[in-house]
Amino acid sequence: MVERPFGSPELGLLLGKFRGRTQAPVHQACRRTHQANTLSDCLPGRPHADSKGGTVTSTTDKSYATLTGAERMFVDEVARHYHEAHGVTWEKGRAMAWMIISDPIEQTLPQICAAVDAAPEDIEQLIEQLTLAGLYQRIETPGEATRYRLVDDGYPKAVSDTFASWPEYHQIFRFGLEVLADADDTRRRRIAEIEELFGHIVGDLADMSRRWEEHRRTAAA
């Protein structure tokens, strides 16, 4: 499968459903444990983070082999979504999933690689891209390895920013219809379908954004 640019991976993750029933690729050393565990008997413990978002260290580094069965299920199901919906490699999908539930919250590149059973070259470009996009924070301390963490409120902000860009995207396609005003219907139909889609979606965005902001204010009260 060819990996396609997906621009807003957080949107696909939050709005997509876990799909498919085929077994996700699992490292051979972990396969037996992965198949034996269930959500009911291997749920992970409470998050190892303080309420203020401070750094909390873990007693041991995690590897894909030592994740709980439930953690591996989560990591693999998120990776499955990205792989099937966007053609993203399993390693990148697992990395995005791990950064949501990582322990400790701050992760070096080697720690991320160990947790998702990936080589640095498999995921380092993704980590840098999502850092530049503002979803991850790079933490540099003199004498220590560079660490990364998911930005607090990163996913909600990323989705909100994506929605906020759609009205402009819709206007671009409306302009495209004007450009092809004299074109035959066969040529014009392709852009007309896209313009119609975004026209319907954009009409609901203002209400969706309003309800989300009301929810956040109520939850924070």
N, C-alpha and C positions, 0 to 999 in steps of 0.2 A: 504494500500500500504506500502510495506517495504521500509524504507529509506535506500538508497544505498550510500556508500562513493562516493563522486564526485570529490575529489581531486582538481580540478580547477574550482570552481563555477563561477569565473569571465568569463571563456571562454564560458560556456553555456549561460550566460546572454548576452554577447556581440554578439555572433554569432547566438543565437536562435531567433525565431520569437514568438510573442505573439500568442499562439495557443488556440483553443477551444472556445466555446461560452457559456458554462454552467456558472451559477452564482457562483462566488467565495464565500466561507463562509464569512458571514458578521455578526458582533455582532448584536443581535436583536435590541438594542437601536439605531443602526445606519442604519438599513436596509432601512427604508423609505427614509431617506435623501440620501442614496447612490443610490437608484433607481431613485430618482427624478432629481438629478443633471446630467448635461451633460458637455462635454468638452467645449462647446461653451459658457456656462453661468457661469462657476465656475473655470476658469483657475486661478491658483495661481499667486500672484504678483511676482515682480522681486525678485531674490535670496537675502537673507539677509546676504551677505558676502562681505567683502571688496575685492578689486582687488589684494591685497597682501596676501590673505588667512588668514588674522587675525581673531581673535575670535570676533564674533558679537552676542550679546545676543538678545534673543527674549523677547518681553514683557510678553508673557505667554507661559507656557509649552503646547505642543501639545498633544492631545489624539486622538485615532482613531475616536472618535465621533466628534471632532472639526476639523479634516482635511477637506480641501475642497473636493468637489466631484472629481475633477481632480486628486488631490493628492491620494485619496483612489483608484481611477482607476489605477493609476500608480503602487502603492504599491501592489494591488491585481493582476495586470497583470504580474508583475515580479514574484510574489509568485506562480502564476499559472504555469508559465514556469518552475520554479524549481521543483514544485510538479509533473508536468506531465513528465518532461524530466529526473529528477533525483530521484524522490520519496522523496524530501525534504518536511518537514512539512510546512504548511502554515505560521506558526509563524516565522520560520527561514527565509523563503522566503521574508516575509514582512519586517523583520528586515534588510535584505541585501538591499532591495529597499529603506527603510527609510533612511539608512545611506548615500545613494547617494543624497537625497534631504532634509536632516534633517535641521531643524531650531530650535535652533541654530546649527551651524556645529558640535560643540563639544556636546556630549550627555552622560549623566550618564546612567547606566543600567536601573534605574527606568524610566527615560525619554523615552528610547527606548521601554521599555515594554508598557508604556502608549500609545505611538504613534501607536503601532502595535497590541494592545489589547492582550498582552501575559504575562505569568507569568515569573519571572526571570529564573526558571529552564527550561523553554522552549527554551531560546536563549542564556544563558550565556556561554554555551560550545562553541557555534558557534562564539560568539564575541571573546572569548579567542583564538580559533583556527585561526581566520582570523587576529587577532593581531599578533600571533606568525608567521603567514605566511607573514606578512609585509603589508597586505592590510589596516589594521586599525592601528592607533597610540594610545597608552595608555598615558593619560596625568594625572599626579599626582601632586597635589598642596597641601602642608601642610594645614590641617584644612578643606579641601574640599573633596567632593566625587570624586572618580575616574571618569574621562571622557574619551570618545573614539571619534575618528573622522576618516573619510576616508582619507587615505594618499593622498596628492597631486600627481597626475600622477599614482595613485596606480593601477587602472585597466589596462591602457595601458602597464605598466611594467609587471604586472602579466601575461597578455596575451603573451607579448614578451618572457618572461621567459619560459612559457609553450611551445611555438613554438620552442624555443632554445633547449628544452629537447627532442624533437621528433626524431631527427636524432639518438641519442643514443638509444632511445626506439626501433627504427627500427633495429638497429644493434643487439639488444637483440633477436628480432624475427628471424633475419637472422641466428643467432647462434642456435636458436631453430630448424630451418630447418636442420642444420647440425647434431644436436643431434638426430633428427628423420630421418636421411638419409636412414636408412634401414627399417624404419617402413612401414606398409601398407598404402595405399592411404587414407583409411578412417580416420585413426588416424592423418595422416600428413596434411589432408585438412584443419583442423581447424586452425592450426598455419599458414599455407600457405596463407589463406585468409587474416589474419591480417597483415602478412608481405607484401603482395601485396598492401593492402590499404595504409600502412604507406610508402611504397616505392613510391607510386604516390604522396602522400601528401608532403613528404619531398622534392621531386623534385621541388615543387613550393615554398617552404618556403623561400629560399634565395631571390627570386625575390620579394615576398611579404614583407619581412623585409626591403629590399632595398627601395621599394616604400613608405613604412610607414615612414622610417627615412627621406626620401626626403620631404615627406609631412610635417613632424614635423618641419624640418629646414625652409621650406617655410612659414609655419604658424607663426613661431617665429620671422621671419625677419621683 
